Amino acid sequence: MSSIYNNLNLIDLNDFPVAWWEKLLELGHEIRLRPGDYSERCKGRIMGTLFYEPSTRTQMSFQTAMLRLGGTIIGFDNPATSSVAKGENIKDTTKIVSGYADIMVMRHPVAGSVKAAALTADCPVINAGDGGHLHPTQTLTDLLTLKEEKGRLDGLTIGFCGDLKNGRTVHSLIKAMSCFKDNKFVLISTPELALPAYIKDVLSAGGHRYTEVASLDDAVGMLDVLYMTRIQQERFASKEEYEKQKGCYILDKKKMAKAKKDMIVLHPLPRVDEIAIEVDDDERAMYFKQAKYGMYIRMALILTMLESRDKPMPLITGSLHPHQKCSNPGCITHKEKYLPHYFRGKSTMLECEYCDERTLVE
């Protein structure tokens, strides 16, 4: 097993201090204004993109970011076309690709998978989404959008609507925005799709006010930012369970009429039916512009990670518990049996290093 300090990886944005995020946002802003100044900064560099599940914006924005920086790309966007289809594990795939590339971007449907890959990778690894767990580069996209469009990252009332249980973009952004002063959070979902307890604990620990409501109609008028999410069919155990939740929240002109004139609407995309097409023409609809901001912030991130002389952040902060199993059946440790079982904490309640799920000591 390689050192847990082996590279500067981005697995969870909250592993880094806020000052680091702010430098990225400043660089993203500069790149947006003067992209030509950065067109050769990654000449001769190679980025590996390993996408184990479908993606349009994240994958293409990373690829475009590297190309605009003068670099090149290798990788796959369908595991069926790689040795993964033959049963190759994450360690072997990522170990090989990280030997070819200078930096690696990975998306995987299982929580904790990207951290598992980073444990043995030979180059920096960026988490492009691990199941319903985290999506730090979408969070950076959201932060840049908020900074550019609202002019600040504090003193905002932010509504999150839709699948808050499985929405990795929601989890990451709430954790990030809890690091700024005077932000208030309105959580709009059905009871079945409510925000996980460990994310609520982050808000409580930071002394942030949050409200859980079931009605978008009732909440929209108090918001500075509305973050819409789709009900994710791929995260449900059955089609029947999905159908019960589908269509619960739809943003349309009627609801937009109740919102503040300067409220902005964000969405990580893709959308299904949760934002009516008619909303696209509203000047407060920022989701297409938001996607373009994603390219600029990913350019900033690639540059920062390739050129950084910072000491690598520790991947593991807890300790090894060889016989302890994670209570989350969707954790990568249940799929990749060779992985060491790392947990944070020393009491009767531990926290999995890979998926952050709480687990009672066996």
Buried (B, 14 or more C-beta within 10 A) or exposed (E): EEEBEBBBBBBBBBBBEEEBBEBBBEBBBBBBEEBEEBEEBBEEBBBBBBBBBEBEBBBBBBBBBBBBBBBBBEBBBEBEEBEBEEEBBBBEBBBBBBEEBBBBBBBBBBBBBBBBBBBBBBBBBBBBBBBBBBBBBBBBBBBBBBBBBBEEBEEBBBBBBBBBBBBBBBBBBBBBBBBBEEBBBBBBBBEEBBBBEBBBEBBEEBEBEBEBBBEBEEBBEBBBBBBBBBBBBEBBEEEEEBEBBBEBBBBEEEBBEBBBEEBBBBBBBEBEEBBBEEBEEBEBBBBEBBBBBBBBBBBBBBBBBBEEEEEBBEBBEBEEBEEBBBBBEBBBBBBBEEBEBBBEBEEEEBBBBBBBBBBEEE
